[in-house]
Structures are given as C-alpha cells and as structure tokens.
Amino acid sequence: MATTLLGTGVFILPQMTIAVADSGALLAWFILTLAIIPVALVFGLLASRFPHAAGPAYFVEKAFGSTAGRTVGLIFLLVIPIGAPAAILMTLQFMNALIPLHGSWQLVAELVVVLLLMGLNVRGIQVSAKLQFALTLAIVTVVALLFGASGLNSEQLESFNQASHPQIDTVMVALGIGFWSFLGIEAMTHLASDFRRPDKDMLPAILMGTVLVGIIYLACTFLLLMVPTDKAGVAMISAFDYLLSDSFLHGYGAQVIGILGIASGLATVNVYSASAARLLWSFSKEGILPRYFVKLNRHGVPFRALFGILGSMAVVIVLTFYSGHDLETLIAWSNGVFVIIYLLAMLSAAKLLSKRYLPLVATGCVFCIGIGIALAENMLYVMVLIAVVAPFMWWQKAHLQRKQLQTS
C-alpha cells in the first residue's frame, strides 16, 4: 500500500509543489495528509465489507445502480492510458539522472518499462508484493537518513518561519498537484480479494500506508525547503549529496535516488496495471465488455486483459511522445478523474455503511470537492469522459433489457 502511494512521486512531487507554492507547499502537504485520512478510512471500510475486483465501480453500482457503477469503472479504465504515461515520465526523470536519454531513446526506454510491467504482472500480484515491501523500507530509510543528517537547528527553523508567507491560490495549486501522491487508495480495493482476511486486514493496511506516505512527503518537502538544491534536475539528488557531503555516500545521490525512483515508479504502474486488468476482466465476465478478456492463465491472472491494458499504454506513450504533452497536464487530467471516482465512492458509502460513519463520509466529500476546485479547468477532461460514457452505459443497459424481454 505504501509503495503504491509513494510510487513515482515520492522524490518528484515535493519539488513540483515547491515550484508553484514555495513554502506554502508544506502547508499543502499537511492539509492533504490530514484530509485524506477520512477518505482512506471510508475506502477501507467499503473494501473490507464488500471485497470485489471492480473496487469503487462495485460500490457505486450497489448504491446507485449498474449504469453509475459501470460508468465509474470505464472512466477508471480510460484514465490508465493517461495516468500511466505520466507515471512513466516521472520514472524517466530518474533514468535521466543515471543515463541521459535524448530523442527517440526516451521513447524506447518508456516502452521497455511497459515490457518490464508485463513480466512483473504475468505471474500475479503476490510475486512483486515482497519486492515492493522491501522497496518501501528502503525509501523510508533514505528519507530518515537525510532528515537525521540535516541537523536542523532553531536558527534555521526561525529563518524558515520568517520567510514563510503562504498564498492561498498557490497552496490550492499545490494541493491539486499533490493529490497525485494519494492515488492508489482506490486501486487497493480492486485487490481486496487477494487479501487472506480482507474484513480484518484491508482497513489497517490502507490507513497505515496512507499516514506513512503523508509523513514521508512532508519530510521530503521540508528538506527541500531547508537545503540548497538544483531546481533544474531532480532536487532530491542534490539534497542527498549536500546533506551527506561528509559521508562515504557523498556523490552517490544520482545512483541511490535514481534507482529508488525507477523502482518505485515501476511499482506504482505495476499495481495500477494489475488493478485495471482485474477491472477489465470483471467487466468482461459481466458482459459489459467483450468476453475475450475473461480468460485467466494458470496463475489466475487475466492475461488477455493485462495485455490489453499494457498495449493501450504503449499506444498512448507513443502518441504522447510525438504530441509533446507535458507532465503537469497529464497529472492534472488524471487527478480530475480520480476526484470524481473518490467523490462517488464517498457518496456510495453514505448509503452502504452504517449511519454512524456519516461524519467521516461528509468529511471525505468536502475534501474531494475542494480538490476539484483546486484543479479548476483540468476537471474538463473527466466531464467529457462522463458525458460520453454515461449515455453509452444507459443505452447498453436498456438494449440488454430489451433483448431479454424479446427472448423471454
């Protein structure tokens, strides 16, 4: 869970939020960490009580009917080809720190990442989960080491406080960017059936992962604000070399941060590939999408669905490379889709869970609406998706009902 959330952004997003909000980035991460906890709790409660491969789409369907649920499922599938290139572009920033890539070699590297994801997922999520746990420990260790080496004193903190003048508009922009770091909570609900005891283990897994990740992002942002960094490249690399200048690790920032960044990027897209393939398989079983994707391999992996998801990623990666879309745009569009998915999941919880959870649900709804406001015009992408997908889902439902009446 923690690795899924840390993902591609752990060493990149703090730098991006500082670029738009300066010291206000720290406030943005603090607000995000507190505000996401009710959302995480609601997702954990839903997944523990209603474990299903369709995740949020299943919760929405149970609460509001098949048309709404299938719409949520399809917009999730349609955001993967946008979100995955963004995640892979982040990963390539770490590759560039190790091996500079230019021109078509960057495209080749992105497609190699897709092939690696195929190898990780074809044997099932359990194979890579052990590696992801080790990766989480490594990231936490590096952040703790840097924080300990910073030797922050009262004079530094005082000068930092005097220089801090957060602006609400830039903090809102930073909130919209930082929301990317918590995309993955809903992906875990797709994998609820992979837990031995989802009713007992899902809630603590989601909650502990969310809190841990929030603390790590706060620590990374604080460090980047307190020490001189190279804003042109990956700031965490120069922070690593600066803070550990007197140790044997000095000069190895590119290798340490680069390798961890590449590995965490692969881990994030890995989980999203697995969860999207499970959702595609679920829709195929239910007859919403072609039956072609319903077949499982001997490891229980819906390999045709996996090939379809990763194949679409490869196509969009090529199109993105030649169209020149920037990273910030892809992140904002993806975040807009997940704001709607999270909001609908919160509204579903109001109907599916006990009334004693209503304050929790209401807090989650307020958070989602706030992030939507922060994203502003970038919400247009998801609105277009809904305007296209929802009528199609309604027509398909009516069409299937007519066919059943005719056959009976």
Backbone hydrogen bonds, N-H to C=O, Kabsch-Sander energy under -0.5 kcal/mol:
donor,donor_aa,acceptor,acceptor_aa,energy
5,L,1,M,-1.8
6,L,2,A,-3.0
7,G,3,T,-2.7
9,G,6,L,-0.6
10,V,6,L,-1.5
10,V,7,G,-0.7
12,I,9,G,-1.3
13,L,9,G,-2.4
16,M,12,I,-1.8
17,T,13,L,-2.7
18,I,14,P,-2.1
19,A,15,Q,-1.8
20,V,16,M,-1.0
21,A,17,T,-2.4
22,D,18,I,-2.4
24,G,21,A,-2.4
25,A,22,D,-1.8
26,L,23,S,-1.2
27,L,23,S,-0.7
28,A,24,G,-2.2
29,W,25,A,-2.4
30,F,26,L,-2.0
31,I,27,L,-2.5
32,L,28,A,-2.5
33,T,29,W,-2.5
34,L,30,F,-2.0
35,A,31,I,-3.0
36,I,32,L,-2.2
37,I,33,T,-0.6
37,I,34,L,-0.7
39,V,35,A,-0.6
40,A,36,I,-2.7
41,L,37,I,-2.5
42,V,38,P,-2.3
43,F,39,V,-2.4
44,G,40,A,-2.5
45,L,41,L,-2.4
46,L,42,V,-2.6
47,A,43,F,-2.7
48,S,44,G,-2.1
49,R,45,L,-1.6
50,F,46,L,-2.7
52,H,189,T,-0.6
55,G,52,H,-1.5
57,A,54,A,-1.6
58,Y,55,G,-1.0
59,F,55,G,-1.7
60,V,56,P,-2.7
61,E,57,A,-2.0
62,K,58,Y,-2.3
63,A,59,F,-1.6
64,F,60,V,-3.4
65,G,61,E,-1.9
69,G,65,G,-2.0
70,R,66,S,-2.9
71,T,67,T,-1.8
72,V,68,A,-2.1
73,G,69,G,-2.2
74,L,70,R,-2.3
75,I,71,T,-2.3
76,F,72,V,-1.8
77,L,73,G,-2.0
78,L,74,L,-2.4
79,V,75,I,-1.0
79,V,76,F,-0.5
80,I,76,F,-1.0
82,I,79,V,-0.9
83,G,79,V,-3.5
84,A,80,I,-2.9
86,A,82,I,-1.2
87,A,83,G,-2.4
88,I,84,A,-2.7
89,L,85,P,-2.6
90,M,86,A,-1.9
91,T,87,A,-2.1
92,L,88,I,-2.1
93,Q,89,L,-0.9
93,Q,90,M,-0.9
94,F,90,M,-0.8
94,F,91,T,-0.8
95,M,91,T,-1.5
96,N,92,L,-2.7
97,A,93,Q,-0.9
98,L,94,F,-1.0
98,L,95,M,-0.7
99,I,95,M,-3.9
105,W,102,H,-1.7
106,Q,103,G,-1.3
107,L,103,G,-0.7
108,V,104,S,-2.2
109,A,105,W,-2.3
110,E,106,Q,-2.0
111,L,107,L,-2.1
112,V,108,V,-2.0
113,V,109,A,-1.8
114,V,110,E,-1.3
115,L,111,L,-1.7
116,L,112,V,-2.2
117,L,113,V,-2.1
118,M,114,V,-1.7
119,G,115,L,-1.8
120,L,116,L,-2.1
121,N,117,L,-2.1
122,V,118,M,-1.8
124,G,121,N,-1.6
127,V,124,G,-1.0
128,S,124,G,-0.7
129,A,125,I,-1.3
130,K,126,Q,-0.8
132,Q,128,S,-2.1
133,F,129,A,-2.0
134,A,130,K,-1.9
135,L,131,L,-2.0
136,T,132,Q,-2.3
137,L,133,F,-1.9
138,A,134,A,-1.9
139,I,135,L,-2.4
140,V,136,T,-2.5
141,T,137,L,-2.3
142,V,138,A,-2.3
143,V,139,I,-2.4
144,A,140,V,-2.5
145,L,141,T,-2.4
146,L,142,V,-2.5
147,F,143,V,-2.5
148,G,144,A,-2.5
149,A,145,L,-2.2
150,S,146,L,-1.2
151,G,147,F,-0.5
151,G,148,G,-0.7
157,L,153,N,-2.1
158,E,154,S,-2.3
159,S,155,E,-2.4
160,F,156,Q,-2.1
161,N,157,L,-2.4
162,Q,158,E,-2.1
163,A,159,S,-1.5
164,S,160,F,-0.8
164,S,161,N,-0.6
165,H,163,A,-0.7
171,V,167,Q,-2.5
172,M,168,I,-2.0
173,V,169,D,-1.6
174,A,170,T,-2.4
175,L,171,V,-2.3
176,G,172,M,-2.1
177,I,173,V,-1.8
178,G,174,A,-3.2
179,F,175,L,-1.6
180,W,177,I,-1.6
181,S,178,G,-1.9
182,F,179,F,-1.6
183,L,180,W,-1.7
184,G,182,F,-0.6
185,I,182,F,-1.2
188,M,184,G,-1.5
189,T,185,I,-0.7
189,T,186,E,-0.6
190,H,186,E,-0.8
190,H,187,A,-0.8
191,L,187,A,-0.6
191,L,188,M,-0.8
192,A,189,T,-1.1
194,D,191,L,-1.8
195,F,192,A,-1.4
200,K,197,R,-1.4
201,D,197,R,-3.3
202,M,198,P,-1.2
205,A,201,D,-1.9
206,I,202,M,-2.4
207,L,203,L,-2.5
208,M,204,P,-2.6
209,G,205,A,-1.9
210,T,206,I,-2.1
211,V,207,L,-2.3
212,L,208,M,-2.3
213,V,209,G,-2.1
214,G,210,T,-2.3
215,I,211,V,-2.1
216,I,212,L,-2.0
217,Y,213,V,-2.6
218,L,214,G,-2.2
219,A,215,I,-2.4
220,C,216,I,-2.6
221,T,217,Y,-2.4
222,F,218,L,-2.5
223,L,219,A,-2.4
224,L,220,C,-2.2
225,L,221,T,-1.6
226,M,222,F,-1.4
227,V,223,L,-1.7
231,K,229,T,-0.9
235,A,233,G,-0.8
236,M,11,F,-0.6
237,I,234,V,-1.3
238,S,234,V,-1.1
239,A,235,A,-2.2
240,F,236,M,-2.1
241,D,237,I,-2.1
242,Y,238,S,-2.2
243,L,239,A,-2.7
244,L,240,F,-1.9
245,S,242,Y,-1.1
247,S,244,L,-1.6
250,H,247,S,-1.5
252,Y,249,L,-2.3
256,V,252,Y,-2.9
257,I,253,G,-2.4
258,G,253,G,-0.7
258,G,254,A,-1.2
259,I,255,Q,-2.3
260,L,256,V,-2.1
261,G,257,I,-2.7
262,I,258,G,-2.5
263,A,259,I,-2.5
264,S,260,L,-2.7
265,G,261,G,-2.0
266,L,262,I,-2.3
267,A,263,A,-2.2
268,T,264,S,-2.1
269,V,265,G,-2.1
270,N,266,L,-2.0
271,V,267,A,-2.0
272,Y,268,T,-2.1
273,S,269,V,-2.4
274,A,270,N,-2.2
275,S,271,V,-2.8
276,A,272,Y,-2.5
277,A,273,S,-2.2
278,R,274,A,-2.1
279,L,275,S,-2.0
280,L,276,A,-2.6
281,W,277,A,-2.5
282,S,278,R,-2.3
283,F,279,L,-2.5
284,S,280,L,-2.0
285,K,281,W,-2.4
286,E,282,S,-1.7
287,G,284,S,-1.0
288,I,283,F,-1.9
289,L,283,F,-1.2
293,F,290,P,-1.3
294,V,291,R,-1.8
295,K,292,Y,-0.6
297,N,301,V,-2.3
300,G,297,N,-2.1
303,F,301,V,-2.1
304,R,295,K,-0.7
306,L,302,P,-2.3
307,F,303,F,-2.7
308,G,304,R,-2.2
309,I,305,A,-2.5
310,L,306,L,-2.7
311,G,307,F,-2.5
312,S,308,G,-2.0
313,M,309,I,-1.8
314,A,310,L,-2.1
315,V,311,G,-2.0
316,V,312,S,-2.4
317,I,313,M,-2.7
318,V,314,A,-1.9
319,L,315,V,-2.2
320,T,316,V,-3.3
321,F,317,I,-2.2
322,Y,318,V,-1.9
323,S,319,L,-2.0
324,G,320,T,-1.7
325,H,320,T,-0.8
330,L,326,D,-1.6
331,I,327,L,-2.4
332,A,328,E,-2.4
333,W,329,T,-2.5
334,S,330,L,-2.2
335,N,331,I,-2.8
336,G,332,A,-2.0
337,V,333,W,-1.5
338,F,334,S,-1.9
339,V,335,N,-2.1
340,I,336,G,-1.5
341,I,337,V,-2.0
342,Y,338,F,-2.9
343,L,339,V,-2.4
344,L,340,I,-2.5
345,A,341,I,-2.0
346,M,342,Y,-2.3
347,L,343,L,-2.3
348,S,344,L,-2.0
349,A,345,A,-2.0
350,A,346,M,-1.2
351,K,347,L,-0.7
351,K,348,S,-1.2
352,L,348,S,-2.3
353,L,349,A,-2.5
357,Y,354,S,-2.0
358,L,355,K,-1.7
361,V,357,Y,-2.4
362,A,358,L,-3.1
363,T,359,P,-2.0
364,G,360,L,-2.0
365,C,361,V,-2.2
366,V,362,A,-2.3
367,F,363,T,-2.1
368,C,364,G,-2.1
369,I,365,C,-2.4
370,G,366,V,-2.3
371,I,367,F,-2.2
372,G,368,C,-2.2
373,I,369,I,-2.1
374,A,370,G,-2.0
375,L,371,I,-2.0
376,A,372,G,-1.2
378,N,375,L,-2.2
379,M,376,A,-2.0
380,L,377,E,-1.7
381,Y,378,N,-0.6
383,M,379,M,-1.7
384,V,380,L,-2.3
385,L,381,Y,-2.0
386,I,382,V,-2.5
387,A,383,M,-2.2
388,V,384,V,-1.5
389,V,385,L,-3.2
390,A,386,I,-2.1
392,F,388,V,-1.1
393,M,389,V,-2.6
394,W,390,A,-2.3
395,W,391,P,-2.5
396,Q,392,F,-2.6
397,K,393,M,-2.1
398,A,394,W,-2.2
399,H,395,W,-2.7
400,L,396,Q,-2.5
401,Q,397,K,-2.1
402,R,398,A,-2.1
403,K,399,H,-2.1
404,Q,400,L,-2.1
405,L,401,Q,-1.9
406,Q,402,R,-2.2
407,T,403,K,-2.3
408,S,404,Q,-1.7
